[in-house]
Amino acid sequence: MAETKQSNYRNTIKMKVRIIIIAVASLLTACNLGKESKASDAEQSPAVSLDRSSQETPPLNVSLKGAIDHEHYTAGQTASVTFSRFPKSVEEFRQVREKLAVEPHGAVALQVMAYEMYRRDREIGLACINLNNTLTNSGEKSSAIRQLKLIFSDDNSSRPYQMAAYLSGATHTNGYNPQEPYVVEVTVDAGRGYTESNDYQTTVLHLKVLTSGKNSPDPIAVLKTHKPDETSEGKYFIVSESGSLYSRVREKSFQAEFNGLK
């Protein structure tokens, strides 16, 4: 009787061992199949590059050249601003403003930037226009914004290349495609000189910005004031007059495509 019990016990142990061995074998087989499946998926799926350098926004480089006197009119003075691309955000515009708005011609270039930014995005552009202009020359209800909406509309008289016309190398015959990096050229207005403003208690600099889209350079006025509520803060030059910049430039050639601006 004791031998029978021992035999049954051994058989039970053997059975349990076999079950364990079978379970382990099944588990190993499943794991191997999973690995093979993943390997197969990896071979079939296209590789995804983690290199996003091609999607990154290139740096925005700006520089000032030449000088225009801040207080005394000097005939023949010219200056220019060079930049690699247009700002893409209000914050980026602010950063560029810190470098450029300390000079009169810097404020002129910022106006070209702000108007082009308005063409691309109304909200961002308006914020930048408000930063770079007197209260009388900015705001949703200003004549500047009303005219810009017309110029940048979708009808046949629109001028998506309006601001490109103020960049060196852009002509109506080449579709207003400028040289790179972009250059805005400014000169003092020989016909007006400087004037004194009682409203702003400061000197108003009457300048001209070169363009091939008109028969002559366009007038623009800038100033630096401590007047409350103005964005100048006694530190930055801002634009007080720029009506000609939103007066339509000559239509581009039918035989040339406008490639857009960076």
C-alpha positions in Angstrom: 0.0 0.0 0.0 2.8 2.4 0.9 4.6 1.6 -2.4 1.4 2.4 -4.3 1.1 5.8 -2.7 4.8 6.6 -3.4 4.3 5.6 -7.0 1.2 7.8 -7.4 3.1 10.7 -5.7 6.0 10.3 -8.2 3.6 10.2 -11.1 1.9 13.4 -9.9 5.2 15.1 -9.6 6.2 14.0 -13.1 2.9 15.3 -14.4 3.4 18.7 -12.8 6.9 19.0 -14.1 5.7 18.2 -17.6 3.0 20.8 -17.4 5.5 23.4 -16.2 7.9 22.5 -19.1 5.1 22.7 -21.6 4.0 26.1 -20.2 7.5 27.5 -20.3 8.0 26.2 -23.9 4.8 27.9 -25.0 5.8 31.1 -23.4 9.2 31.1 -25.1 7.6 30.4 -28.4 5.2 33.3 -28.0 8.0 35.7 -27.1 10.0 34.7 -30.2 7.0 35.2 -32.4 6.5 38.6 -30.9 10.1 39.6 -31.6 9.9 38.3 -35.2 6.6 40.3 -35.7 8.2 43.5 -34.4 11.3 42.9 -36.6 9.1 42.4 -39.6 7.1 45.6 -38.8 10.4 47.5 -38.5 11.5 46.3 -41.9 8.2 47.2 -43.5 7.8 50.7 -41.9 9.7 53.6 -43.4 12.3 55.2 -41.2 11.4 58.5 -39.5 14.1 61.0 -39.3 14.5 62.9 -36.1 16.5 65.6 -37.7 14.2 68.6 -37.7 16.9 71.1 -38.9 15.1 71.5 -42.3 11.9 72.6 -40.4 13.6 75.1 -38.1 13.2 78.8 -38.8 16.6 80.3 -39.9 18.1 83.0 -37.7 16.9 86.6 -38.3 20.0 88.7 -38.8 19.8 92.5 -39.0 22.4 95.2 -39.4 22.5 99.0 -39.8 24.7 100.9 -42.2 25.3 104.6 -42.5 24.0 107.4 -40.3 21.2 110.0 -40.3 21.5 112.8 -37.8 18.8 112.7 -35.1 18.5 116.4 -34.6 20.0 118.4 -37.4 19.1 118.1 -41.1 22.1 117.2 -43.2 21.6 117.2 -47.0 22.7 114.0 -48.7 22.7 111.7 -45.8 21.8 108.1 -46.6 21.6 104.9 -44.6 20.3 101.4 -45.0 19.1 98.3 -43.1 20.0 94.8 -44.1 18.0 91.7 -42.8 17.9 88.1 -43.7 14.1 87.5 -43.4 10.9 89.0 -42.0 10.0 88.5 -38.3 7.4 85.8 -37.8 6.0 86.9 -34.4 5.4 89.9 -32.3 8.1 88.8 -29.9 10.6 88.5 -32.7 9.6 91.9 -34.0 10.2 93.3 -30.5 13.7 91.8 -30.5 14.5 93.3 -33.9 13.1 96.6 -32.8 15.6 96.8 -29.9 18.4 96.8 -32.5 16.9 98.9 -35.2 14.5 101.5 -33.7 17.4 103.4 -32.1 18.1 104.8 -35.5 15.7 106.7 -37.9 16.3 104.4 -40.8 15.7 101.4 -38.5 12.2 102.6 -37.9 11.7 102.9 -41.6 12.8 99.3 -42.2 10.5 98.2 -39.3 7.6 99.8 -41.0 8.2 97.7 -44.1 8.5 94.6 -41.9 5.3 95.4 -40.0 3.2 96.0 -43.1 4.4 92.8 -44.7 3.6 91.0 -41.4 0.1 92.4 -41.6 -0.3 90.9 -45.1 0.6 87.5 -43.7 -1.3 87.7 -40.4 -3.7 90.5 -39.5 -3.5 90.1 -35.7 0.3 89.8 -35.5 0.8 92.6 -38.1 -1.5 95.0 -36.4 0.4 94.5 -33.1 3.7 95.3 -34.8 2.3 98.3 -36.6 1.0 99.7 -33.3 4.5 99.2 -31.8 6.2 101.1 -34.6 3.8 104.0 -35.1 2.3 107.0 -33.4 -1.3 106.5 -32.2 -2.5 108.7 -35.1 -0.8 106.4 -37.6 -1.9 103.1 -36.3 -4.9 101.2 -34.9 -7.7 99.2 -36.5 -9.6 102.3 -37.6 -6.6 104.2 -39.0 -6.4 105.1 -42.7 -3.2 102.9 -42.9 -5.1 99.8 -41.9 -8.0 100.5 -44.2 -5.7 100.9 -47.2 -3.6 97.9 -46.3 -6.7 95.7 -46.3 -7.4 96.9 -49.8 -3.9 96.4 -51.0 -3.7 92.9 -49.5 -7.1 91.8 -50.6 -7.9 89.0 -53.1 -9.2 91.2 -55.9 -7.4 92.0 -59.2 -6.0 95.3 -57.8 -4.3 93.7 -54.9 -0.5 94.1 -54.4 0.9 91.1 -52.4 4.3 92.4 -53.5 3.8 95.9 -52.2 6.5 95.7 -49.5 8.9 93.8 -51.7 9.0 97.0 -53.9 10.9 98.7 -51.1 13.7 96.1 -51.1 16.8 96.6 -53.2 16.9 94.7 -56.4 13.1 94.3 -56.7 11.6 95.8 -59.9 8.3 95.4 -61.7 10.0 93.7 -64.6 11.5 90.9 -62.4 8.2 90.4 -60.5 9.5 92.4 -57.5 11.8 89.7 -56.4 14.6 91.4 -54.3 18.2 90.5 -53.7 19.1 88.6 -50.6 19.7 89.5 -47.9 17.0 92.2 -48.0 18.1 95.8 -47.9 16.0 98.9 -47.2 17.6 102.2 -48.4 16.8 105.5 -46.8 17.8 109.1 -47.5 16.8 112.4 -45.9 14.1 114.3 -47.7 15.9 117.2 -49.5 12.6 118.9 -50.1 11.4 119.2 -46.5 14.3 118.9 -44.1 13.4 118.5 -40.4 10.5 120.2 -38.5 9.6 120.8 -34.9 6.4 119.3 -33.5 4.5 120.9 -30.7 2.2 117.9 -30.3 5.2 115.6 -29.7 7.6 118.2 -28.3 10.4 116.9 -30.6 12.0 117.0 -34.0 10.3 115.3 -36.9 12.7 113.7 -39.4 11.4 113.8 -42.9 13.0 111.0 -44.9 12.5 109.0 -48.1 12.6 105.3 -48.7 13.9 104.1 -52.1 11.5 102.0 -54.2 11.4 100.9 -57.9 7.6 100.7 -57.7 7.1 104.4 -58.0 8.6 107.2 -60.1 10.5 108.5 -57.1 11.3 107.5 -53.5 8.4 107.6 -51.0 8.3 110.1 -48.1 8.1 108.9 -44.5 8.4 110.8 -41.2 9.8 109.4 -38.0 10.3 110.9 -34.5 11.4 110.1 -31.0 9.1 111.4 -28.2 8.5 111.2 -24.5 4.8 111.8 -25.0 2.7 109.6 -22.7 1.0 106.6 -24.3 3.3 106.6 -27.3 5.5 103.6 -27.8 8.6 105.7 -28.4 9.2 106.1 -24.7 11.9 108.6 -25.5 14.0 105.7 -26.7 12.7 104.4 -30.0 12.1 106.1 -33.3 8.5 105.6 -34.4 6.7 106.5 -37.7 4.3 109.4 -37.7 3.6 109.6 -41.5 3.9 106.8 -44.1 0.9 107.3 -46.4 2.9 106.6 -49.6 3.9 103.1 -48.4 0.3 101.9 -48.8 -0.3 103.7 -52.0 -0.2 101.0 -54.7 3.1 100.4 -56.5 3.3 99.8 -60.2 1.8 96.5 -61.2 4.4 93.8 -61.8 5.1 92.4 -65.3 2.7 89.8 -66.6 5.8 87.8 -67.6 7.3 87.6 -64.2 6.2 85.7 -61.1 6.4 87.1 -57.6 8.1 84.4 -55.5 7.1 85.8 -52.1 9.3 87.0 -49.3 11.1 85.0 -46.5 
